[in-house]
Amino acid sequence: MSFRGKMWTLLISSVIAGYVLVGGLPFVGTMLQTQAQQPINDPGAQLRIFESVLQHIQNDYVDEPDLAKVRAGALRGLVAGLDPYSSYLTPEQVKEFGSPQNGRKVGIGAELSQVSQYLYVISVVKGSNAEKAGLKAGDVIEYIENKATRDISLYDARQMVMGEPGTEVAMRVLRAGERPQAIKIARGTYQVPKAESTVAEGKTGVIKVFSLEDGEAEDIRGQVESLKKQGVEKIVLDLRGVAAGKLQEAVAVANLFIREGEIAKVMGRDNKVISTFSAEPAKHLFDGKLAVLIDFSSAGAAEAIAAAVLDRKRGEVVGERSFGAGAEQQLFTLRGGDGLFLTTSKWASPNGVPFLGDDRDSMGVKPSIEVKRPETPEVAEVQELIEQQDEDAPPQPTATPSKPAAKPSVEDIQLKRAIEVLQDKAQAAKAS
């Protein structure tokens, strides 16, 4: 979409928003006559702009506009200015939202969000069809089929990725340091690996977590119990790449290591606390030293655990600033049958800091000990990657790329640093 097109969408969005908010134009006219100039974030000031734009559309636009289409496009643009997870739904999407048929659709095994208005792969489930097809965390999906992801909402993109088991979805993928590639991924069910544990030197246990969906907390509890029986006195909880999961599961996992105090919060409008989750002493399991590993692919529930460890001063968090997610949406149905899928609350740390922020500096959880991997994509690099491509060229059908030759194993510097921290080498780790 051109700059002019984007501006047109935003202007139309404002007009329709004003119309929806006030219930009609006569009320707008009354406000224009009776209210003085207000601050720019005041609804009255915005409505005066809406009225002016609408008058130009009615009086000066070359053709008679199709107001039904204008309304749908305008509401999409309006909601797009909020956050990636809020969206406008058509009447058909509202009907499908809770239907059993929609529940039978399956995905590809990737957690998706938006960066620079494009579909972005936060993480890929180990063993899923997405991983088998070569999709990686940090990839930018420029097109789904022949639809540019910059032109659709995250909700619409996710719906396009979902489908009947066995069908395929075509994507054009951008990746730093490589040429754009078109891949096809089969939709289907997949089994998320259960948590795994190993014992490293110095009586240090490492628990690798792959998901925080229902039941995973109990699996992690089993791994902690097993490590304790093996004489482990320190634990590294590896949450890298964990972007899916439930807040309740995150609280249960954190409770294994935190005996008392608040673990997480859900925040509403004006930073009002909607709910608070606290540790239950009876569910506490491990008192030894703790380090949590996070990276750019850690999001949502994983961030809740990391933030709880930091706020409760329970241990160190090692790695990279996490992605920044964790929000809850509610569907509001409009009179025309369409709907607004709006973020109404955010997950937050015990100190009340949401993980979903306004910019990269306020997103996610910042580790207490930062250790970056060279291959981790930065948000700025994502924008550069997009700008380097021919944005007007749709993807050309090509065969699924063959798997690249196996690369030599690279030392896991983040895990190594976390183990060093637990073995009383924290000062050396921070210094380097």
Long-range contacts (C-beta under 8 A, 24 or more apart in sequence): 1-150, 1-151, 9-73, 9-74, 9-76, 9-77, 10-77, 10-81, 11-53, 12-53, 12-57, 12-70, 12-73, 12-74, 12-77, 13-74, 13-75, 13-76, 13-77, 13-78, 13-81, 14-46, 14-49, 14-50, 14-53, 14-74, 14-78, 15-50, 15-53, 15-54, 15-57, 15-74, 16-70, 16-71, 16-74, 16-75, 16-78, 17-46, 17-50, 17-74, 17-75, 17-78, 18-46, 18-47, 18-50, 18-51, 18-54, 19-50, 19-54, 20-75, 20-334, 21-47, 22-47, 25-51, 25-54, 71-336, 72-338, 75-338, 75-340, 76-153, 79-153, 79-340, 79-341, 79-342, 80-153, 82-342, 82-343, 83-327, 83-343, 83-356, 84-113, 84-114, 84-154, 85-154, 85-155, 85-327, 85-329, 85-343, 85-356, 86-329, 86-340, 86-341, 86-342, 86-343, 87-153, 87-154, 87-155, 87-156, 87-340, 87-341, 88-153, 88-338, 88-339, 88-340, 88-341, 89-155, 89-331, 89-338, 89-339, 89-340, 89-341, 90-338, 91-336, 91-337, 91-338, 93-155, 93-159, 93-338, 93-339, 94-331, 94-333, 94-337, 94-338, 94-339, 97-331, 97-339, 104-164, 105-162, 105-163, 105-164, 105-187, 106-162, 106-163, 106-164, 106-165, 106-187, 106-188, 106-189, 107-158, 107-161, 107-162, 107-187, 108-133, 108-135, 108-161, 108-169, 108-185, 108-186, 108-187, 108-188, 109-190, 110-135, 110-161, 111-243, 111-244, 111-299, 112-141, 112-154, 112-157, 112-158, 112-161, 113-154, 113-299, 113-323, 113-325, 114-154, 115-140, 115-379, 115-382, 115-383, 116-379, 116-382, 116-383, 116-386, 117-149, 117-150, 118-142, 118-149, 118-150, 118-382, 118-386, 119-144, 119-149, 119-154, 119-157, 120-382, 122-243, 122-297, 122-299, 122-323, 122-325, 123-241, 123-242, 123-243, 123-244, 123-297, 123-299, 124-241, 125-190, 125-192, 125-210, 125-211, 125-244, 126-192, 126-193, 126-210, 127-190, 127-191, 127-193, 128-190, 129-185, 129-186, 129-187, 129-188, 129-190, 130-185, 133-183, 133-184, 133-185, 133-186, 133-400, 134-181, 134-183, 134-400, 134-401, 134-403, 135-171, 135-173, 135-183, 135-185, 136-175, 137-241, 137-296, 137-297, 138-175, 138-176, 138-296, 138-297, 138-375, 138-376, 138-377, 139-173, 139-174, 139-175, 140-173, 140-174, 140-175, 140-382, 140-385, 140-386, 141-171, 141-172, 141-173, 141-174, 142-172, 142-173, 142-174, 142-180, 142-386, 142-389, 142-391, 142-395, 143-170, 143-171, 143-172, 143-394, 143-395, 144-169, 144-170, 144-171, 145-169, 145-170, 146-394, 146-395, 148-391, 148-394, 150-391, 155-341, 161-187, 162-187, 163-187, 165-189, 170-395, 170-397, 171-395, 172-394, 172-395, 174-385, 174-386, 174-389, 175-385, 176-377, 176-381, 176-385, 180-389, 180-395, 181-398, 181-401, 182-395, 182-396, 182-397, 182-398, 183-400, 183-401, 184-400, 194-219, 195-219, 195-220, 195-222, 195-223, 196-223, 197-223, 197-226, 197-227, 199-227, 199-230, 199-232, 200-236, 200-419, 201-419, 201-423, 202-234, 202-419, 202-422, 202-423, 203-231, 203-232, 203-233, 203-234, 204-232, 204-233, 204-234, 204-235, 204-236, 204-419, 204-422, 204-423, 205-230, 205-232, 205-234, 205-235, 205-236, 206-235, 206-236, 206-238, 206-415, 206-419, 207-235, 207-236, 207-237, 207-238, 208-238, 209-237, 209-238, 209-239, 209-242, 209-253, 209-302, 210-241, 210-242, 211-242, 211-244, 211-245, 212-242, 212-244, 212-245, 212-246, 212-249, 212-250, 212-253, 212-300, 212-301, 212-302, 212-305, 213-244, 213-245, 213-246, 213-249, 214-246, 214-249, 215-249, 216-245, 216-249, 216-253, 217-249, 217-250, 217-252, 217-253, 217-256, 218-252, 220-253, 220-256, 221-252, 221-256, 221-285, 224-256, 224-285, 224-286, 225-285, 228-285, 228-286, 232-288, 233-288, 233-289, 234-288, 234-289, 234-290, 234-291, 234-422, 234-423, 235-286, 235-288, 235-289, 235-290, 235-291, 235-422, 236-290, 236-291, 236-292, 236-293, 236-415, 236-418, 236-419, 236-422, 237-290, 237-291, 237-292, 237-293, 237-305, 238-293, 238-415, 239-292, 239-293, 239-294, 239-298, 239-302, 239-305, 239-306, 240-293, 240-294, 240-295, 240-297, 240-298, 240-319, 240-414, 241-295, 241-297, 241-298, 242-297, 242-298, 242-299, 242-301, 242-302, 243-297, 243-298, 243-299, 243-300, 243-302, 243-323, 243-325, 244-300, 244-301, 245-300, 245-301, 245-302, 246-301, 247-277, 247-300, 247-301, 247-304, 247-326, 247-347, 248-277, 249-301, 250-300, 250-301, 250-302, 250-304, 250-305, 251-277, 251-304, 251-308, 252-283, 253-305, 254-279, 254-304, 254-305, 254-308, 254-309, 255-279, 255-280, 255-283, 255-284, 256-283, 256-284, 256-285, 256-286, 257-284, 257-285, 257-286, 257-290, 257-309, 257-314, 257-315, 258-284, 258-308, 258-309, 258-312, 258-314, 259-284, 259-287, 260-284, 261-312, 261-350, 262-311, 262-350, 263-304, 263-308, 263-312, 263-350, 264-304, 264-307, 264-308, 264-347, 264-348, 264-349, 264-350, 265-347, 265-348, 265-349, 265-350, 265-352, 266-328, 266-345, 266-346, 266-347, 266-348, 267-345, 267-346, 267-347, 267-348, 267-352, 267-354, 268-344, 268-345, 269-344, 271-352, 273-352, 274-345, 289-315, 289-422, 290-314, 290-315, 290-316, 290-422, 291-315, 291-316, 291-317, 291-318, 291-418, 291-419, 291-421, 291-422, 292-316, 292-317, 292-318, 293-317, 293-318, 293-319, 293-414, 293-415, 293-418, 294-318, 294-319, 294-320, 294-322, 294-365, 294-367, 295-319, 295-320, 295-322, 295-373, 295-376, 295-414, 296-320, 296-321, 296-322, 296-323, 296-376, 296-377, 297-323, 298-322, 298-323, 298-364, 298-365, 299-323, 299-324, 299-325, 299-326, 299-355, 299-364, 300-325, 300-326, 300-347, 300-355, 301-326, 303-347, 303-355, 303-364, 303-365, 304-347, 304-349, 304-355, 306-365, 306-367, 307-348, 307-349, 307-350, 307-351, 307-353, 307-355, 307-365, 308-349, 308-350, 310-349, 310-365, 310-368, 311-349, 311-350, 311-351, 312-350, 316-367, 316-368, 316-369, 316-418, 316-421, 316-426, 317-365, 317-367, 317-368, 317-369, 318-367, 318-368, 318-369, 318-371, 318-414, 318-417, 318-418, 318-421, 318-429, 319-367, 319-369, 319-370, 319-371, 319-414, 319-418, 320-367, 320-370, 320-371, 320-372, 320-373, 320-376, 320-414, 321-360, 321-363, 321-364, 321-365, 321-366, 321-367, 321-370, 322-355, 322-363, 322-364, 322-365, 323-363, 323-364, 324-355, 324-356, 324-357, 324-360, 324-362, 324-363, 324-364, 325-355, 325-356, 325-364, 326-354, 326-355, 326-356, 327-356, 369-417, 369-421, 369-426, 369-429, 369-430, 371-413, 371-414, 371-417, 373-413, 373-414
